[in-house]
Amino acid sequence: MIDQRIPAYSDAELANLHVNALRLSQSGTDAQKAEAERLLPIINAEVEKRRLARLQRMAQARVQRREAANAKKAARAEAPGH
């Protein structure tokens, strides 16, 4: 079923699926509305999971940049002539 494939979708595919599910939940046939309503919580959970993972990666990158900058400053301070 599609809900089992959602984690393997690319971000673009997931966004497209989300838009389509939202649209079908409002204007689809009864069967389409039911399927969209079933999938929306699964899609939303995957979107949120990816958003949190992206925020975590960004925070880690900030820490690494800060550590690299501090190490560079420390190396300059220890260099002869400073």
mmCIF file of the N, C-alpha and C atoms, coordinates in Angstrom:
data_MODEL
# 
_entry.id   MODEL 
# 
loop_
_atom_site.group_PDB 
_atom_site.id 
_atom_site.type_symbol 
_atom_site.label_atom_id 
_atom_site.label_alt_id 
_atom_site.label_comp_id 
_atom_site.label_asym_id 
_atom_site.label_entity_id 
_atom_site.label_seq_id 
_atom_site.pdbx_PDB_ins_code 
_atom_site.Cartn_x 
_atom_site.Cartn_y 
_atom_site.Cartn_z 
_atom_site.occupancy 
_atom_site.B_iso_or_equiv 
_atom_site.pdbx_formal_charge 
_atom_site.auth_seq_id 
_atom_site.auth_comp_id 
_atom_site.auth_asym_id 
_atom_site.auth_atom_id 
_atom_site.pdbx_PDB_model_num 
ATOM 1   N N  . MET A 1 1  ? 0.835   -1.185 0.000  1.00 0.00 ? 1  MET A N  1 
ATOM 2   C CA . MET A 1 1  ? 0.000   0.000  0.000  1.00 0.00 ? 1  MET A CA 1 
ATOM 3   C C  . MET A 1 1  ? 0.882   1.251  0.000  1.00 0.00 ? 1  MET A C  1 
ATOM 4   N N  . ILE A 1 2  ? 0.301   2.327  -0.391 1.00 0.00 ? 2  ILE A N  1 
ATOM 5   C CA . ILE A 1 2  ? 1.047   3.575  -0.527 1.00 0.00 ? 2  ILE A CA 1 
ATOM 6   C C  . ILE A 1 2  ? 1.620   4.048  0.807  1.00 0.00 ? 2  ILE A C  1 
ATOM 7   N N  . ASP A 1 3  ? 0.907   3.832  1.906  1.00 0.00 ? 3  ASP A N  1 
ATOM 8   C CA . ASP A 1 3  ? 1.382   4.318  3.199  1.00 0.00 ? 3  ASP A CA 1 
ATOM 9   C C  . ASP A 1 3  ? 2.698   3.665  3.610  1.00 0.00 ? 3  ASP A C  1 
ATOM 10  N N  . GLN A 1 4  ? 2.991   2.479  3.114  1.00 0.00 ? 4  GLN A N  1 
ATOM 11  C CA . GLN A 1 4  ? 4.246   1.811  3.418  1.00 0.00 ? 4  GLN A CA 1 
ATOM 12  C C  . GLN A 1 4  ? 5.397   2.360  2.580  1.00 0.00 ? 4  GLN A C  1 
ATOM 13  N N  . ARG A 1 5  ? 5.081   2.985  1.458  1.00 0.00 ? 5  ARG A N  1 
ATOM 14  C CA . ARG A 1 5  ? 6.119   3.544  0.579  1.00 0.00 ? 5  ARG A CA 1 
ATOM 15  C C  . ARG A 1 5  ? 6.459   4.988  0.917  1.00 0.00 ? 5  ARG A C  1 
ATOM 16  N N  . ILE A 1 6  ? 5.639   5.653  1.704  1.00 0.00 ? 6  ILE A N  1 
ATOM 17  C CA . ILE A 1 6  ? 5.818   7.081  1.993  1.00 0.00 ? 6  ILE A CA 1 
ATOM 18  C C  . ILE A 1 6  ? 7.214   7.401  2.541  1.00 0.00 ? 6  ILE A C  1 
ATOM 19  N N  . PRO A 1 7  ? 7.768   6.636  3.479  1.00 0.00 ? 7  PRO A N  1 
ATOM 20  C CA . PRO A 1 7  ? 9.102   6.990  3.986  1.00 0.00 ? 7  PRO A CA 1 
ATOM 21  C C  . PRO A 1 7  ? 10.196  6.989  2.908  1.00 0.00 ? 7  PRO A C  1 
ATOM 22  N N  . ALA A 1 8  ? 9.991   6.243  1.834  1.00 0.00 ? 8  ALA A N  1 
ATOM 23  C CA . ALA A 1 8  ? 10.995  6.171  0.766  1.00 0.00 ? 8  ALA A CA 1 
ATOM 24  C C  . ALA A 1 8  ? 10.848  7.296  -0.261 1.00 0.00 ? 8  ALA A C  1 
ATOM 25  N N  . TYR A 1 9  ? 9.790   8.059  -0.175 1.00 0.00 ? 9  TYR A N  1 
ATOM 26  C CA . TYR A 1 9  ? 9.579   9.139  -1.140 1.00 0.00 ? 9  TYR A CA 1 
ATOM 27  C C  . TYR A 1 9  ? 10.599  10.244 -0.935 1.00 0.00 ? 9  TYR A C  1 
ATOM 28  N N  . SER A 1 10 ? 10.959  10.881 -2.030 1.00 0.00 ? 10 SER A N  1 
ATOM 29  C CA . SER A 1 10 ? 11.807  12.066 -1.930 1.00 0.00 ? 10 SER A CA 1 
ATOM 30  C C  . SER A 1 10 ? 10.979  13.194 -1.316 1.00 0.00 ? 10 SER A C  1 
ATOM 31  N N  . ASP A 1 11 ? 11.655  14.250 -0.894 1.00 0.00 ? 11 ASP A N  1 
ATOM 32  C CA . ASP A 1 11 ? 10.936  15.391 -0.323 1.00 0.00 ? 11 ASP A CA 1 
ATOM 33  C C  . ASP A 1 11 ? 9.946   15.965 -1.337 1.00 0.00 ? 11 ASP A C  1 
ATOM 34  N N  . ALA A 1 12 ? 10.355  16.036 -2.599 1.00 0.00 ? 12 ALA A N  1 
ATOM 35  C CA . ALA A 1 12 ? 9.469   16.571 -3.639 1.00 0.00 ? 12 ALA A CA 1 
ATOM 36  C C  . ALA A 1 12 ? 8.251   15.666 -3.838 1.00 0.00 ? 12 ALA A C  1 
ATOM 37  N N  . GLU A 1 13 ? 8.482   14.361 -3.851 1.00 0.00 ? 13 GLU A N  1 
ATOM 38  C CA . GLU A 1 13 ? 7.365   13.423 -4.005 1.00 0.00 ? 13 GLU A CA 1 
ATOM 39  C C  . GLU A 1 13 ? 6.416   13.510 -2.809 1.00 0.00 ? 13 GLU A C  1 
ATOM 40  N N  . LEU A 1 14 ? 6.985   13.632 -1.623 1.00 0.00 ? 14 LEU A N  1 
ATOM 41  C CA . LEU A 1 14 ? 6.155   13.739 -0.424 1.00 0.00 ? 14 LEU A CA 1 
ATOM 42  C C  . LEU A 1 14 ? 5.329   15.021 -0.445 1.00 0.00 ? 14 LEU A C  1 
ATOM 43  N N  . ALA A 1 15 ? 5.945   16.119 -0.857 1.00 0.00 ? 15 ALA A N  1 
ATOM 44  C CA . ALA A 1 15 ? 5.214   17.392 -0.943 1.00 0.00 ? 15 ALA A CA 1 
ATOM 45  C C  . ALA A 1 15 ? 4.078   17.286 -1.951 1.00 0.00 ? 15 ALA A C  1 
ATOM 46  N N  . ASN A 1 16 ? 4.343   16.645 -3.080 1.00 0.00 ? 16 ASN A N  1 
ATOM 47  C CA . ASN A 1 16 ? 3.320   16.471 -4.107 1.00 0.00 ? 16 ASN A CA 1 
ATOM 48  C C  . ASN A 1 16 ? 2.178   15.598 -3.581 1.00 0.00 ? 16 ASN A C  1 
ATOM 49  N N  . LEU A 1 17 ? 2.528   14.521 -2.899 1.00 0.00 ? 17 LEU A N  1 
ATOM 50  C CA . LEU A 1 17 ? 1.512   13.645 -2.327 1.00 0.00 ? 17 LEU A CA 1 
ATOM 51  C C  . LEU A 1 17 ? 0.669   14.401 -1.307 1.00 0.00 ? 17 LEU A C  1 
ATOM 52  N N  . HIS A 1 18 ? 1.314   15.229 -0.501 1.00 0.00 ? 18 HIS A N  1 
ATOM 53  C CA . HIS A 1 18 ? 0.613   16.015 0.511  1.00 0.00 ? 18 HIS A CA 1 
ATOM 54  C C  . HIS A 1 18 ? -0.395  16.963 -0.140 1.00 0.00 ? 18 HIS A C  1 
ATOM 55  N N  . VAL A 1 19 ? 0.046   17.675 -1.155 1.00 0.00 ? 19 VAL A N  1 
ATOM 56  C CA . VAL A 1 19 ? -0.841  18.606 -1.867 1.00 0.00 ? 19 VAL A CA 1 
ATOM 57  C C  . VAL A 1 19 ? -2.025  17.850 -2.474 1.00 0.00 ? 19 VAL A C  1 
ATOM 58  N N  . ASN A 1 20 ? -1.733  16.731 -3.105 1.00 0.00 ? 20 ASN A N  1 
ATOM 59  C CA . ASN A 1 20 ? -2.805  15.957 -3.730 1.00 0.00 ? 20 ASN A CA 1 
ATOM 60  C C  . ASN A 1 20 ? -3.783  15.402 -2.698 1.00 0.00 ? 20 ASN A C  1 
ATOM 61  N N  . ALA A 1 21 ? -3.261  14.922 -1.566 1.00 0.00 ? 21 ALA A N  1 
ATOM 62  C CA . ALA A 1 21 ? -4.144  14.389 -0.528 1.00 0.00 ? 21 ALA A CA 1 
ATOM 63  C C  . ALA A 1 21 ? -5.027  15.492 0.047  1.00 0.00 ? 21 ALA A C  1 
ATOM 64  N N  . LEU A 1 22 ? -4.446  16.673 0.250  1.00 0.00 ? 22 LEU A N  1 
ATOM 65  C CA . LEU A 1 22 ? -5.259  17.797 0.733  1.00 0.00 ? 22 LEU A CA 1 
ATOM 66  C C  . LEU A 1 22 ? -6.360  18.141 -0.264 1.00 0.00 ? 22 LEU A C  1 
ATOM 67  N N  . ARG A 1 23 ? -5.993  18.188 -1.538 1.00 0.00 ? 23 ARG A N  1 
ATOM 68  C CA . ARG A 1 23 ? -6.970  18.516 -2.575 1.00 0.00 ? 23 ARG A CA 1 
ATOM 69  C C  . ARG A 1 23 ? -8.074  17.469 -2.624 1.00 0.00 ? 23 ARG A C  1 
ATOM 70  N N  . LEU A 1 24 ? -7.685  16.198 -2.623 1.00 0.00 ? 24 LEU A N  1 
ATOM 71  C CA . LEU A 1 24 ? -8.677  15.127 -2.719 1.00 0.00 ? 24 LEU A CA 1 
ATOM 72  C C  . LEU A 1 24 ? -9.542  15.039 -1.467 1.00 0.00 ? 24 LEU A C  1 
ATOM 73  N N  . SER A 1 25 ? -9.001  15.417 -0.330 1.00 0.00 ? 25 SER A N  1 
ATOM 74  C CA . SER A 1 25 ? -9.817  15.381 0.891  1.00 0.00 ? 25 SER A CA 1 
ATOM 75  C C  . SER A 1 25 ? -10.944 16.409 0.834  1.00 0.00 ? 25 SER A C  1 
ATOM 76  N N  . GLN A 1 26 ? -10.760 17.419 0.004  1.00 0.00 ? 26 GLN A N  1 
ATOM 77  C CA . GLN A 1 26 ? -11.775 18.470 -0.132 1.00 0.00 ? 26 GLN A CA 1 
ATOM 78  C C  . GLN A 1 26 ? -12.702 18.265 -1.329 1.00 0.00 ? 26 GLN A C  1 
ATOM 79  N N  . SER A 1 27 ? -12.149 17.758 -2.427 1.00 0.00 ? 27 SER A N  1 
ATOM 80  C CA . SER A 1 27 ? -12.951 17.763 -3.654 1.00 0.00 ? 27 SER A CA 1 
ATOM 81  C C  . SER A 1 27 ? -12.967 16.435 -4.399 1.00 0.00 ? 27 SER A C  1 
ATOM 82  N N  . GLY A 1 28 ? -12.473 15.362 -3.793 1.00 0.00 ? 28 GLY A N  1 
ATOM 83  C CA . GLY A 1 28 ? -12.471 14.079 -4.471 1.00 0.00 ? 28 GLY A CA 1 
ATOM 84  C C  . GLY A 1 28 ? -13.793 13.347 -4.337 1.00 0.00 ? 28 GLY A C  1 
ATOM 85  N N  . THR A 1 29 ? -13.829 12.174 -4.943 1.00 0.00 ? 29 THR A N  1 
ATOM 86  C CA . THR A 1 29 ? -14.995 11.304 -4.754 1.00 0.00 ? 29 THR A CA 1 
ATOM 87  C C  . THR A 1 29 ? -14.997 10.833 -3.300 1.00 0.00 ? 29 THR A C  1 
ATOM 88  N N  . ASP A 1 30 ? -16.044 10.167 -2.903 1.00 0.00 ? 30 ASP A N  1 
ATOM 89  C CA . ASP A 1 30 ? -16.105 9.680  -1.522 1.00 0.00 ? 30 ASP A CA 1 
ATOM 90  C C  . ASP A 1 30 ? -14.934 8.740  -1.219 1.00 0.00 ? 30 ASP A C  1 
ATOM 91  N N  . ALA A 1 31 ? -14.601 7.864  -2.165 1.00 0.00 ? 31 ALA A N  1 
ATOM 92  C CA . ALA A 1 31 ? -13.485 6.936  -1.967 1.00 0.00 ? 31 ALA A CA 1 
ATOM 93  C C  . ALA A 1 31 ? -12.160 7.697  -1.886 1.00 0.00 ? 31 ALA A C  1 
ATOM 94  N N  . GLN A 1 32 ? -11.988 8.704  -2.744 1.00 0.00 ? 32 GLN A N  1 
ATOM 95  C CA . GLN A 1 32 ? -10.766 9.510  -2.719 1.00 0.00 ? 32 GLN A CA 1 
ATOM 96  C C  . GLN A 1 32 ? -10.653 10.307 -1.416 1.00 0.00 ? 32 GLN A C  1 
ATOM 97  N N  . LYS A 1 33 ? -11.761 10.857 -0.975 1.00 0.00 ? 33 LYS A N  1 
ATOM 98  C CA . LYS A 1 33 ? -11.765 11.596 0.293  1.00 0.00 ? 33 LYS A CA 1 
ATOM 99  C C  . LYS A 1 33 ? -11.380 10.682 1.449  1.00 0.00 ? 33 LYS A C  1 
ATOM 100 N N  . ALA A 1 34 ? -11.944 9.492  1.469  1.00 0.00 ? 34 ALA A N  1 
ATOM 101 C CA . ALA A 1 34 ? -11.658 8.543  2.545  1.00 0.00 ? 34 ALA A CA 1 
ATOM 102 C C  . ALA A 1 34 ? -10.184 8.154  2.538  1.00 0.00 ? 34 ALA A C  1 
ATOM 103 N N  . GLU A 1 35 ? -9.637  7.877  1.365  1.00 0.00 ? 35 GLU A N  1 
ATOM 104 C CA . GLU A 1 35 ? -8.225  7.498  1.271  1.00 0.00 ? 35 GLU A CA 1 
ATOM 105 C C  . GLU A 1 35 ? -7.327  8.670  1.643  1.00 0.00 ? 35 GLU A C  1 
ATOM 106 N N  . ALA A 1 36 ? -7.671  9.860  1.202  1.00 0.00 ? 36 ALA A N  1 
ATOM 107 C CA . ALA A 1 36 ? -6.887  11.050 1.551  1.00 0.00 ? 36 ALA A CA 1 
ATOM 108 C C  . ALA A 1 36 ? -6.920  11.283 3.055  1.00 0.00 ? 36 ALA A C  1 
ATOM 109 N N  . GLU A 1 37 ? -8.074  11.151 3.661  1.00 0.00 ? 37 GLU A N  1 
ATOM 110 C CA . GLU A 1 37 ? -8.192  11.335 5.110  1.00 0.00 ? 37 GLU A CA 1 
ATOM 111 C C  . GLU A 1 37 ? -7.402  10.273 5.874  1.00 0.00 ? 37 GLU A C  1 
ATOM 112 N N  . ARG A 1 38 ? -7.317  9.071  5.327  1.00 0.00 ? 38 ARG A N  1 
ATOM 113 C CA . ARG A 1 38 ? -6.530  8.004  5.948  1.00 0.00 ? 38 ARG A CA 1 
ATOM 114 C C  . ARG A 1 38 ? -5.039  8.308  5.832  1.00 0.00 ? 38 ARG A C  1 
ATOM 115 N N  . LEU A 1 39 ? -4.628  8.845  4.679  1.00 0.00 ? 39 LEU A N  1 
ATOM 116 C CA . LEU A 1 39 ? -3.207  9.078  4.428  1.00 0.00 ? 39 LEU A CA 1 
ATOM 117 C C  . LEU A 1 39 ? -2.672  10.373 5.042  1.00 0.00 ? 39 LEU A C  1 
ATOM 118 N N  . LEU A 1 40 ? -3.500  11.376 5.183  1.00 0.00 ? 40 LEU A N  1 
ATOM 119 C CA . LEU A 1 40 ? -3.007  12.675 5.663  1.00 0.00 ? 40 LEU A CA 1 
ATOM 120 C C  . LEU A 1 40 ? -2.254  12.598 6.998  1.00 0.00 ? 40 LEU A C  1 
ATOM 121 N N  . PRO A 1 41 ? -2.740  11.874 7.998  1.00 0.00 ? 41 PRO A N  1 
ATOM 122 C CA . PRO A 1 41 ? -1.959  11.797 9.240  1.00 0.00 ? 41 PRO A CA 1 
ATOM 123 C C  . PRO A 1 41 ? -0.587  11.129 9.033  1.00 0.00 ? 41 PRO A C  1 
ATOM 124 N N  . ILE A 1 42 ? -0.527  10.141 8.165  1.00 0.00 ? 42 ILE A N  1 
ATOM 125 C CA . ILE A 1 42 ? 0.736   9.452  7.871  1.00 0.00 ? 42 ILE A CA 1 
ATOM 126 C C  . ILE A 1 42 ? 1.679   10.401 7.145  1.00 0.00 ? 42 ILE A C  1 
ATOM 127 N N  . ILE A 1 43 ? 1.150   11.117 6.165  1.00 0.00 ? 43 ILE A N  1 
ATOM 128 C CA . ILE A 1 43 ? 1.947   12.083 5.408  1.00 0.00 ? 43 ILE A CA 1 
ATOM 129 C C  . ILE A 1 43 ? 2.435   13.191 6.336  1.00 0.00 ? 43 ILE A C  1 
ATOM 130 N N  . ASN A 1 44 ? 1.537   13.725 7.149  1.00 0.00 ? 44 ASN A N  1 
ATOM 131 C CA . ASN A 1 44 ? 1.907   14.805 8.067  1.00 0.00 ? 44 ASN A CA 1 
ATOM 132 C C  . ASN A 1 44 ? 2.986   14.357 9.051  1.00 0.00 ? 44 ASN A C  1 
ATOM 133 N N  . ALA A 1 45 ? 2.901   13.134 9.520  1.00 0.00 ? 45 ALA A N  1 
ATOM 134 C CA . ALA A 1 45 ? 3.910   12.611 10.449 1.00 0.00 ? 45 ALA A CA 1 
ATOM 135 C C  . ALA A 1 45 ? 5.276   12.520 9.765  1.00 0.00 ? 45 ALA A C  1 
ATOM 136 N N  . GLU A 1 46 ? 5.289   12.095 8.514  1.00 0.00 ? 46 GLU A N  1 
ATOM 137 C CA . GLU A 1 46 ? 6.554   11.994 7.775  1.00 0.00 ? 46 GLU A CA 1 
ATOM 138 C C  . GLU A 1 46 ? 7.124   13.376 7.489  1.00 0.00 ? 46 GLU A C  1 
ATOM 139 N N  . VAL A 1 47 ? 6.261   14.320 7.144  1.00 0.00 ? 47 VAL A N  1 
ATOM 140 C CA . VAL A 1 47 ? 6.713   15.700 6.912  1.00 0.00 ? 47 VAL A CA 1 
ATOM 141 C C  . VAL A 1 47 ? 7.336   16.254 8.190  1.00 0.00 ? 47 VAL A C  1 
ATOM 142 N N  . GLU A 1 48 ? 6.697   16.041 9.317  1.00 0.00 ? 48 GLU A N  1 
ATOM 143 C CA . GLU A 1 48 ? 7.208   16.544 10.595 1.00 0.00 ? 48 GLU A CA 1 
ATOM 144 C C  . GLU A 1 48 ? 8.517   15.855 10.975 1.00 0.00 ? 48 GLU A C  1 
ATOM 145 N N  . LYS A 1 49 ? 8.591   14.563 10.756 1.00 0.00 ? 49 LYS A N  1 
ATOM 146 C CA . LYS A 1 49 ? 9.814   13.814 11.042 1.00 0.00 ? 49 LYS A CA 1 
ATOM 147 C C  . LYS A 1 49 ? 10.985  14.382 10.243 1.00 0.00 ? 49 LYS A C  1 
ATOM 148 N N  . ARG A 1 50 ? 10.751  14.659 8.979  1.00 0.00 ? 50 ARG A N  1 
ATOM 149 C CA . ARG A 1 50 ? 11.809  15.218 8.124  1.00 0.00 ? 50 ARG A CA 1 
ATOM 150 C C  . ARG A 1 50 ? 12.152  16.644 8.529  1.00 0.00 ? 50 ARG A C  1 
ATOM 151 N N  . ARG A 1 51 ? 11.165  17.408 8.947  1.00 0.00 ? 51 ARG A N  1 
ATOM 152 C CA . ARG A 1 51 ? 11.417  18.787 9.368  1.00 0.00 ? 51 ARG A CA 1 
ATOM 153 C C  . ARG A 1 51 ? 12.309  18.791 10.612 1.00 0.00 ? 51 ARG A C  1 
ATOM 154 N N  . LEU A 1 52 ? 11.989  17.928 11.562 1.00 0.00 ? 52 LEU A N  1 
ATOM 155 C CA . LEU A 1 52 ? 12.788  17.844 12.784 1.00 0.00 ? 52 LEU A CA 1 
ATOM 156 C C  . LEU A 1 52 ? 14.204  17.354 12.493 1.00 0.00 ? 52 LEU A C  1 
ATOM 157 N N  . ALA A 1 53 ? 14.336  16.394 11.593 1.00 0.00 ? 53 ALA A N  1 
ATOM 158 C CA . ALA A 1 53 ? 15.664  15.894 11.221 1.00 0.00 ? 53 ALA A CA 1 
ATOM 159 C C  . ALA A 1 53 ? 16.478  17.003 10.559 1.00 0.00 ? 53 ALA A C  1 
ATOM 160 N N  . ARG A 1 54 ? 15.839  17.794 9.715  1.00 0.00 ? 54 ARG A N  1 
ATOM 161 C CA . ARG A 1 54 ? 16.519  18.911 9.044  1.00 0.00 ? 54 ARG A CA 1 
ATOM 162 C C  . ARG A 1 54 ? 16.966  19.957 10.068 1.00 0.00 ? 54 ARG A C  1 
ATOM 163 N N  . LEU A 1 55 ? 16.113  20.260 11.049 1.00 0.00 ? 55 LEU A N  1 
ATOM 164 C CA . LEU A 1 55 ? 16.487  21.202 12.099 1.00 0.00 ? 55 LEU A CA 1 
ATOM 165 C C  . LEU A 1 55 ? 17.664  20.676 12.916 1.00 0.00 ? 55 LEU A C  1 
ATOM 166 N N  . GLN A 1 56 ? 17.660  19.391 13.191 1.00 0.00 ? 56 GLN A N  1 
ATOM 167 C CA . GLN A 1 56 ? 18.757  18.795 13.951 1.00 0.00 ? 56 GLN A CA 1 
ATOM 168 C C  . GLN A 1 56 ? 20.061  18.872 13.149 1.00 0.00 ? 56 GLN A C  1 
ATOM 169 N N  . ARG A 1 57 ? 19.998  18.572 11.854 1.00 0.00 ? 57 ARG A N  1 
ATOM 170 C CA . ARG A 1 57 ? 21.205  18.675 11.018 1.00 0.00 ? 57 ARG A CA 1 
ATOM 171 C C  . ARG A 1 57 ? 21.727  20.100 10.990 1.00 0.00 ? 57 ARG A C  1 
ATOM 172 N N  . MET A 1 58 ? 20.826  21.065 10.903 1.00 0.00 ? 58 MET A N  1 
ATOM 173 C CA . MET A 1 58 ? 21.232  22.468 10.882 1.00 0.00 ? 58 MET A CA 1 
ATOM 174 C C  . MET A 1 58 ? 21.884  22.861 12.206 1.00 0.00 ? 58 MET A C  1 
ATOM 175 N N  . ALA A 1 59 ? 21.340  22.406 13.313 1.00 0.00 ? 59 ALA A N  1 
ATOM 176 C CA . ALA A 1 59 ? 21.915  22.717 14.620 1.00 0.00 ? 59 ALA A CA 1 
ATOM 177 C C  . ALA A 1 59 ? 23.299  22.093 14.755 1.00 0.00 ? 59 ALA A C  1 
ATOM 178 N N  . GLN A 1 60 ? 23.447  20.867 14.299 1.00 0.00 ? 60 GLN A N  1 
ATOM 179 C CA . GLN A 1 60 ? 24.745  20.206 14.353 1.00 0.00 ? 60 GLN A CA 1 
ATOM 180 C C  . GLN A 1 60 ? 25.765  20.945 13.486 1.00 0.00 ? 60 GLN A C  1 
ATOM 181 N N  . ALA A 1 61 ? 25.336  21.401 12.322 1.00 0.00 ? 61 ALA A N  1 
ATOM 182 C CA . ALA A 1 61 ? 26.239  22.147 11.436 1.00 0.00 ? 61 ALA A CA 1 
ATOM 183 C C  . ALA A 1 61 ? 26.669  23.446 12.096 1.00 0.00 ? 61 ALA A C  1 
ATOM 184 N N  . ARG A 1 62 ? 25.753  24.130 12.789 1.00 0.00 ? 62 ARG A N  1 
ATOM 185 C CA . ARG A 1 62 ? 26.115  25.365 13.499 1.00 0.00 ? 62 ARG A CA 1 
ATOM 186 C C  . ARG A 1 62 ? 27.162  25.089 14.567 1.00 0.00 ? 62 ARG A C  1 
ATOM 187 N N  . VAL A 1 63 ? 26.973  24.008 15.313 1.00 0.00 ? 63 VAL A N  1 
ATOM 188 C CA . VAL A 1 63 ? 27.932  23.650 16.362 1.00 0.00 ? 63 VAL A CA 1 
ATOM 189 C C  . VAL A 1 63 ? 29.292  23.361 15.739 1.00 0.00 ? 63 VAL A C  1 
ATOM 190 N N  . GLN A 1 64 ? 29.316  22.619 14.654 1.00 0.00 ? 64 GLN A N  1 
ATOM 191 C CA . GLN A 1 64 ? 30.578  22.289 13.995 1.00 0.00 ? 64 GLN A CA 1 
ATOM 192 C C  . GLN A 1 64 ? 31.273  23.543 13.469 1.00 0.00 ? 64 GLN A C  1 
ATOM 193 N N  . ARG A 1 65 ? 30.509  24.463 12.889 1.00 0.00 ? 65 ARG A N  1 
ATOM 194 C CA . ARG A 1 65 ? 31.103  25.715 12.400 1.00 0.00 ? 65 ARG A CA 1 
ATOM 195 C C  . ARG A 1 65 ? 31.663  26.524 13.566 1.00 0.00 ? 65 ARG A C  1 
ATOM 196 N N  . ARG A 1 66 ? 30.922  26.576 14.652 1.00 0.00 ? 66 ARG A N  1 
ATOM 197 C CA . ARG A 1 66 ? 31.369  27.316 15.831 1.00 0.00 ? 66 ARG A CA 1 
ATOM 198 C C  . ARG A 1 66 ? 32.650  26.700 16.395 1.00 0.00 ? 66 ARG A C  1 
ATOM 199 N N  . GLU A 1 67 ? 32.674  25.370 16.482 1.00 0.00 ? 67 GLU A N  1 
ATOM 200 C CA . GLU A 1 67 ? 33.866  24.689 16.990 1.00 0.00 ? 67 GLU A CA 1 
ATOM 201 C C  . GLU A 1 67 ? 35.062  24.919 16.078 1.00 0.00 ? 67 GLU A C  1 
ATOM 202 N N  . ALA A 1 68 ? 34.841  24.886 14.777 1.00 0.00 ? 68 ALA A N  1 
ATOM 203 C CA . ALA A 1 68 ? 35.930  25.125 13.821 1.00 0.00 ? 68 ALA A CA 1 
ATOM 204 C C  . ALA A 1 68 ? 36.442  26.553 13.948 1.00 0.00 ? 68 ALA A C  1 
ATOM 205 N N  . ALA A 1 69 ? 35.539  27.500 14.104 1.00 0.00 ? 69 ALA A N  1 
ATOM 206 C CA . ALA A 1 69 ? 35.947  28.899 14.254 1.00 0.00 ? 69 ALA A CA 1 
ATOM 207 C C  . ALA A 1 69 ? 36.719  29.087 15.550 1.00 0.00 ? 69 ALA A C  1 
ATOM 208 N N  . ASN A 1 70 ? 36.283  28.460 16.622 1.00 0.00 ? 70 ASN A N  1 
ATOM 209 C CA . ASN A 1 70 ? 36.990  28.565 17.900 1.00 0.00 ? 70 ASN A CA 1 
ATOM 210 C C  . ASN A 1 70 ? 38.371  27.924 17.819 1.00 0.00 ? 70 ASN A C  1 
ATOM 211 N N  . ALA A 1 71 ? 38.456  26.787 17.132 1.00 0.00 ? 71 ALA A N  1 
ATOM 212 C CA . ALA A 1 71 ? 39.753  26.123 16.974 1.00 0.00 ? 71 ALA A CA 1 
ATOM 213 C C  . ALA A 1 71 ? 40.700  26.994 16.154 1.00 0.00 ? 71 ALA A C  1 
ATOM 214 N N  . LYS A 1 72 ? 40.168  27.638 15.133 1.00 0.00 ? 72 LYS A N  1 
ATOM 215 C CA . LYS A 1 72 ? 40.979  28.521 14.295 1.00 0.00 ? 72 LYS A CA 1 
ATOM 216 C C  . LYS A 1 72 ? 41.490  29.716 15.110 1.00 0.00 ? 72 LYS A C  1 
ATOM 217 N N  . LYS A 1 73 ? 40.615  30.290 15.925 1.00 0.00 ? 73 LYS A N  1 
ATOM 218 C CA . LYS A 1 73 ? 41.024  31.407 16.784 1.00 0.00 ? 73 LYS A CA 1 
ATOM 219 C C  . LYS A 1 73 ? 42.103  30.958 17.766 1.00 0.00 ? 73 LYS A C  1 
ATOM 220 N N  . ALA A 1 74 ? 41.919  29.783 18.347 1.00 0.00 ? 74 ALA A N  1 
ATOM 221 C CA . ALA A 1 74 ? 42.886  29.274 19.316 1.00 0.00 ? 74 ALA A CA 1 
ATOM 222 C C  . ALA A 1 74 ? 44.235  29.017 18.631 1.00 0.00 ? 74 ALA A C  1 
ATOM 223 N N  . ALA A 1 75 ? 44.209  28.500 17.429 1.00 0.00 ? 75 ALA A N  1 
ATOM 224 C CA . ALA A 1 75 ? 45.449  28.240 16.697 1.00 0.00 ? 75 ALA A CA 1 
ATOM 225 C C  . ALA A 1 75 ? 46.167  29.545 16.378 1.00 0.00 ? 75 ALA A C  1 
ATOM 226 N N  . ARG A 1 76 ? 45.403  30.559 16.000 1.00 0.00 ? 76 ARG A N  1 
ATOM 227 C CA . ARG A 1 76 ? 46.010  31.865 15.720 1.00 0.00 ? 76 ARG A CA 1 
ATOM 228 C C  . ARG A 1 76 ? 46.606  32.472 16.981 1.00 0.00 ? 76 ARG A C  1 
ATOM 229 N N  . ALA A 1 77 ? 45.935  32.296 18.101 1.00 0.00 ? 77 ALA A N  1 
ATOM 230 C CA . ALA A 1 77 ? 46.416  32.872 19.370 1.00 0.00 ? 77 ALA A CA 1 
ATOM 231 C C  . ALA A 1 77 ? 47.703  32.190 19.818 1.00 0.00 ? 77 ALA A C  1 
ATOM 232 N N  . GLU A 1 78 ? 47.833  30.900 19.480 1.00 0.00 ? 78 GLU A N  1 
ATOM 233 C CA . GLU A 1 78 ? 49.021  30.148 19.868 1.00 0.00 ? 78 GLU A CA 1 
ATOM 234 C C  . GLU A 1 78 ? 50.158  30.309 18.869 1.00 0.00 ? 78 GLU A C  1 
ATOM 235 N N  . ALA A 1 79 ? 49.876  30.848 17.716 1.00 0.00 ? 79 ALA A N  1 
ATOM 236 C CA . ALA A 1 79 ? 50.901  30.988 16.678 1.00 0.00 ? 79 ALA A CA 1 
ATOM 237 C C  . ALA A 1 79 ? 51.960  31.981 17.119 1.00 0.00 ? 79 ALA A C  1 
ATOM 238 N N  . PRO A 1 80 ? 53.207  31.743 16.739 1.00 0.00 ? 80 PRO A N  1 
ATOM 239 C CA . PRO A 1 80 ? 54.283  32.685 17.088 1.00 0.00 ? 80 PRO A CA 1 
ATOM 240 C C  . PRO A 1 80 ? 53.970  34.087 16.569 1.00 0.00 ? 80 PRO A C  1 
ATOM 241 N N  . GLY A 1 81 ? 54.313  35.068 17.387 1.00 0.00 ? 81 GLY A N  1 
ATOM 242 C CA . GLY A 1 81 ? 54.102  36.450 16.975 1.00 0.00 ? 81 GLY A CA 1 
ATOM 243 C C  . GLY A 1 81 ? 52.761  37.014 17.387 1.00 0.00 ? 81 GLY A C  1 
ATOM 244 N N  . HIS A 1 82 ? 51.950  36.245 18.079 1.00 0.00 ? 82 HIS A N  1 
ATOM 245 C CA . HIS A 1 82 ? 50.642  36.751 18.528 1.00 0.00 ? 82 HIS A CA 1 
ATOM 246 C C  . HIS A 1 82 ? 50.550  36.805 19.994 1.00 0.00 ? 82 HIS A C  1 
# 
